[in-house]
Amino acid sequence: MRLGYNTNGLAHHRLSDAIRLLASQGYQSVAITVDHGALNPYDDRFEQQLDEIGQLLSDHNMHSVIETGARYLLDPLHKHEPTLVSPKSAGRPRRVEFLRHAVDTAAALGSDCVSLWSGILPPGDSRDAGFRRLTESLPVILEYADRRDVMLGFEPEPGMLIDTMASFAELVEAIDSPRLGLTLDVGHLHCLADVPIDAQIHRWAKRLVNVHIEDMRVGIHEHLMFGKGEIDFGPVIAALADVAYDGGLHVELSRHSHEGPKAAKQAYGFLKPRMTAKSDP
């Protein structure tokens, strides 16, 4: 298990500077949120930056995952849109194209996975219609990921069509692909009372390819610094050790970019001793 940090919590840093910062603090993995200025596939400098970031990760012996949750990259007016549950007329093919770019980026960097989610159901639309669109589009991306030898880590997200582990189970039943892994967000489980968290880790261990971690309160989807919420992290880290999870444990403090270096250092100081304690014989 490698301690990592999501660059959506260092949004005011150049990506290269964020990686150097995290490496200097002891992090071994980085969850790169593709965004304006951060491996944006529509930027003229993309290939140059991809080479630079690949070399930088190698120089610092850091692993990576590719995160696709940028707020306004595809649509400057509507957060996270379009998504995999949007109608084609509302731009769903653009999301599919973007996710293919993310798969290519992950393949080039040797990343552990591409992390993605379903999206929010359009107003007035039925769940059945949204689920149909999701299960129509996701296999296209899975097939492409298989050709590029890249895993997908699907993240249940509060407020989205696939929000709970029960709805993720429904998705797996509909699309049972070996490339369909799980990005498990510890805070989301607590927020939605999808507990015990350690039991969910044990249940989904074979699908687990990426973990997000932060503190949170029940019923409030707000990513908090450790100690500011309600989560007991001892059983969480113990469960990850029990199932021999060997991927990235990525801190996601997406509202802490204004104090990014301080927040990253504080998070490392909280988690690393707990991870070390669980790995001791």
C-alpha positions as CSV (number, residue, x, y, z in Angstrom):
1,M,0.0,0.0,0.0
2,R,1.5,3.3,-1.1
3,L,0.5,6.7,0.4
4,G,-0.5,9.2,-2.3
5,Y,-2.2,12.5,-2.8
6,N,-4.7,13.8,-5.3
7,T,-3.6,16.9,-7.3
8,N,-7.1,18.3,-7.1
9,G,-5.9,19.4,-3.6
10,L,-2.9,21.2,-5.2
11,A,-4.8,23.0,-8.0
12,H,-2.8,26.2,-7.7
13,H,0.5,24.4,-8.4
14,R,2.0,23.4,-11.7
15,L,1.7,19.6,-12.0
16,S,5.5,19.2,-12.1
17,D,5.9,21.3,-8.9
18,A,3.1,19.3,-7.2
19,I,4.9,16.0,-7.9
20,R,8.2,17.4,-6.6
21,L,6.5,18.7,-3.5
22,L,4.7,15.4,-2.7
23,A,7.9,13.4,-3.3
24,S,9.8,15.7,-1.0
25,Q,7.2,15.0,1.7
26,G,7.5,11.2,1.4
27,Y,4.5,10.4,-0.8
28,Q,5.0,7.4,-3.1
29,S,2.0,7.9,-5.4
30,V,0.1,10.8,-7.1
31,A,-3.5,10.8,-8.3
32,I,-3.3,13.2,-11.2
33,T,-6.6,15.0,-11.9
34,V,-6.4,15.8,-15.6
35,D,-7.4,19.4,-15.9
36,H,-6.5,22.8,-17.4
37,G,-2.7,22.7,-17.3
38,A,-2.5,19.2,-15.9
39,L,-2.1,16.7,-18.8
40,N,-5.0,18.3,-20.6
41,P,-5.2,16.2,-23.9
42,Y,-6.7,19.2,-25.7
43,D,-3.7,21.4,-24.9
44,D,-1.0,22.0,-27.6
45,R,1.7,21.1,-25.1
46,F,0.2,17.8,-24.0
47,E,2.8,15.5,-25.6
48,Q,5.6,17.6,-24.2
49,Q,4.1,17.6,-20.7
50,L,3.4,13.9,-20.9
51,D,7.1,13.2,-21.5
52,E,8.1,15.6,-18.7
53,I,5.7,14.1,-16.2
54,G,6.7,10.5,-17.1
55,Q,10.3,11.3,-16.5
56,L,9.5,13.1,-13.3
57,L,7.6,10.2,-11.9
58,S,10.4,7.9,-12.8
59,D,13.0,10.1,-11.3
60,H,11.1,10.1,-8.0
61,N,10.1,6.5,-8.2
62,M,6.4,7.5,-7.8
63,H,3.4,5.6,-9.0
64,S,0.3,7.3,-10.4
65,V,-3.4,7.0,-11.2
66,I,-5.3,9.2,-13.7
67,E,-8.3,10.9,-12.2
68,T,-11.0,12.2,-14.5
69,G,-13.1,14.4,-12.2
70,A,-12.1,17.9,-13.3
71,R,-15.0,20.2,-12.7
72,Y,-15.0,22.4,-15.9
73,L,-12.6,20.9,-18.4
74,L,-15.2,19.6,-20.9
75,D,-17.8,22.3,-20.3
76,P,-16.8,25.7,-18.8
77,L,-20.4,26.5,-17.7
78,H,-21.6,23.2,-16.2
79,K,-19.7,21.3,-13.5
80,H,-18.6,17.8,-14.5
81,E,-20.7,17.8,-17.7
82,P,-21.2,16.0,-19.9
83,T,-21.1,12.6,-18.3
84,L,-21.7,8.9,-19.1
85,V,-25.4,9.3,-18.2
86,S,-25.9,12.4,-20.4
87,P,-28.0,11.9,-23.6
88,K,-25.9,11.8,-26.7
89,S,-27.4,15.1,-27.7
90,A,-26.0,16.7,-24.5
91,G,-22.5,15.6,-25.3
92,R,-22.0,12.1,-23.9
93,P,-19.6,11.2,-26.8
94,R,-17.3,13.9,-25.6
95,R,-17.0,12.2,-22.2
96,V,-16.3,8.9,-23.9
97,E,-13.6,10.5,-26.1
98,F,-12.1,12.2,-23.0
99,L,-12.0,8.9,-21.1
100,R,-10.2,7.3,-24.1
101,H,-7.6,10.1,-23.8
102,A,-7.3,9.3,-20.1
103,V,-6.7,5.6,-20.9
104,D,-3.9,6.6,-23.4
105,T,-2.3,8.8,-20.7
106,A,-2.4,6.0,-18.2
107,A,-0.9,3.6,-20.6
108,A,1.9,6.1,-21.4
109,L,2.7,6.7,-17.7
110,G,2.2,3.1,-16.6
111,S,-0.5,4.3,-14.2
112,D,-2.3,1.9,-11.9
113,C,-5.7,2.8,-13.3
114,V,-8.0,5.4,-14.7
115,S,-10.5,6.5,-12.1
116,L,-14.0,7.6,-13.3
117,W,-17.6,7.9,-12.2
118,S,-21.1,7.8,-13.7
119,G,-22.3,11.4,-13.4
120,I,-25.5,13.0,-12.1
121,L,-28.8,11.9,-13.6
122,P,-30.2,14.8,-15.8
123,P,-33.2,16.6,-14.2
124,G,-36.5,14.9,-15.0
125,D,-34.8,11.8,-16.4
126,S,-35.5,8.3,-15.1
127,R,-32.9,6.1,-13.4
128,D,-33.5,3.4,-15.9
129,A,-32.7,5.7,-18.8
130,G,-29.5,6.9,-17.1
131,F,-28.4,3.3,-16.3
132,R,-29.1,2.3,-19.9
133,R,-26.8,5.1,-21.2
134,L,-24.1,4.2,-18.7
135,T,-24.2,0.5,-19.6
136,E,-24.1,1.5,-23.3
137,S,-21.1,3.7,-23.0
138,L,-18.9,2.1,-20.3
139,P,-18.3,-1.1,-22.3
140,V,-16.8,1.0,-25.1
141,I,-14.3,2.4,-22.7
142,L,-13.6,-0.9,-21.1
143,E,-12.9,-2.5,-24.5
144,Y,-10.5,0.4,-25.3
145,A,-8.8,0.0,-21.9
146,D,-8.4,-3.7,-22.5
147,R,-6.6,-3.0,-25.8
148,R,-4.3,-0.6,-23.9
149,D,-3.8,-2.9,-20.9
150,V,-5.2,-0.3,-18.5
151,M,-7.5,-0.9,-15.5
152,L,-10.5,1.3,-14.8
153,G,-11.4,2.2,-11.2
154,F,-15.1,3.1,-11.0
155,E,-16.0,5.4,-8.1
156,P,-19.4,5.5,-6.5
157,E,-20.0,9.2,-5.8
158,P,-22.7,10.8,-3.5
159,G,-25.4,12.4,-5.7
160,M,-24.5,10.5,-8.8
161,L,-26.4,7.6,-10.5
162,I,-23.9,5.1,-9.1
163,D,-23.5,6.4,-5.5
164,T,-23.6,3.4,-3.1
165,M,-21.8,0.1,-3.1
166,A,-25.2,-1.5,-3.8
167,S,-25.6,0.5,-7.0
168,F,-22.0,-0.4,-7.9
169,A,-22.9,-4.1,-7.4
170,E,-25.8,-3.6,-9.8
171,L,-23.3,-2.1,-12.3
172,V,-20.9,-5.0,-12.0
173,E,-23.8,-7.5,-12.5
174,A,-24.7,-5.7,-15.7
175,I,-21.1,-5.3,-16.9
176,D,-18.9,-8.0,-15.5
177,S,-15.6,-7.1,-17.1
178,P,-12.2,-8.0,-15.6
179,R,-11.1,-4.4,-16.4
180,L,-13.9,-2.9,-14.2
181,G,-12.1,-2.2,-10.9
182,L,-13.2,-0.1,-8.0
183,T,-12.1,3.2,-6.7
184,L,-13.3,3.2,-3.2
185,D,-13.6,6.5,-1.4
186,V,-13.6,6.0,2.4
187,G,-15.3,9.3,3.1
188,H,-18.1,8.6,0.6
189,L,-18.9,5.3,2.4
190,H,-19.1,7.2,5.7
191,C,-21.2,10.0,4.2
192,L,-23.8,7.6,2.9
193,A,-23.7,5.3,5.9
194,D,-22.5,2.6,3.6
195,V,-20.8,0.9,6.6
196,P,-19.0,-0.8,8.2
197,I,-16.2,0.5,6.0
198,D,-13.9,-2.4,6.8
199,A,-16.5,-4.9,5.8
200,Q,-16.9,-3.1,2.4
201,I,-13.2,-3.3,1.9
202,H,-13.2,-7.0,2.6
203,R,-16.2,-7.6,0.3
204,W,-14.7,-5.7,-2.6
205,A,-11.0,-6.5,-2.2
206,K,-10.7,-8.3,-5.5
207,R,-12.0,-5.3,-7.4
208,L,-10.0,-2.7,-5.5
209,V,-7.6,-0.7,-7.7
210,N,-7.6,2.7,-6.1
211,V,-8.5,4.2,-2.7
212,H,-9.4,7.8,-1.8
213,I,-9.2,8.8,1.8
214,E,-10.2,11.9,3.8
215,D,-12.4,12.6,6.8
216,M,-16.1,13.2,6.5
217,R,-19.4,13.5,8.4
218,V,-22.6,11.4,7.9
219,G,-24.9,13.0,5.3
220,I,-22.5,15.8,4.4
221,H,-20.4,15.4,1.2
222,E,-17.5,17.6,2.3
223,H,-13.9,16.3,2.2
224,L,-12.3,17.2,5.5
225,M,-8.9,17.2,7.0
226,F,-8.3,14.1,9.2
227,G,-9.6,14.7,12.7
228,K,-12.3,17.2,11.5
229,G,-14.9,14.6,10.8
230,E,-16.2,11.4,12.3
231,I,-14.3,8.5,10.8
232,D,-12.3,6.0,12.8
233,F,-9.4,5.2,10.5
234,G,-7.8,2.4,12.5
235,P,-10.2,-0.3,11.2
236,V,-10.0,1.1,7.7
237,I,-6.2,0.9,7.4
238,A,-6.3,-2.5,9.2
239,A,-8.8,-3.8,6.6
240,L,-6.7,-2.6,3.7
241,A,-3.7,-4.4,5.3
242,D,-5.7,-7.5,5.9
243,V,-6.7,-7.8,2.2
244,A,-3.1,-7.1,1.2
245,Y,-4.1,-4.0,-0.9
246,D,-1.0,-3.0,-2.7
247,G,-2.3,0.1,-4.6
248,G,-2.4,3.8,-3.8
249,L,-4.1,5.2,-0.8
250,H,-4.7,8.7,-2.1
251,V,-5.6,11.6,0.1
252,E,-8.4,13.7,-1.5
253,L,-8.6,17.2,0.0
254,S,-10.1,18.9,-3.0
255,R,-11.0,22.1,-1.1
256,H,-7.6,22.6,0.5
257,S,-5.6,23.9,-2.5
258,H,-5.3,27.3,-0.8
259,E,-3.1,25.6,1.8
260,G,-2.0,22.7,-0.3
261,P,1.6,22.2,0.9
262,K,0.5,22.5,4.6
263,A,-2.5,20.2,4.1
264,A,-0.4,17.5,2.3
265,K,2.2,17.5,5.1
266,Q,-0.5,17.3,7.8
267,A,-2.2,14.4,6.0
268,Y,1.0,12.5,5.7
269,G,1.8,13.1,9.3
270,F,-1.6,11.6,10.2
271,L,-1.7,8.6,7.9
272,K,1.9,7.4,7.6
273,P,2.4,6.3,11.3
274,R,-0.9,4.5,11.2
275,M,0.0,2.7,8.0
276,T,3.4,1.8,9.4
277,A,1.9,0.4,12.6
278,K,-0.4,-1.9,10.7
279,S,2.5,-3.2,8.6
280,D,4.6,-4.1,11.6
281,P,4.7,-7.8,12.6
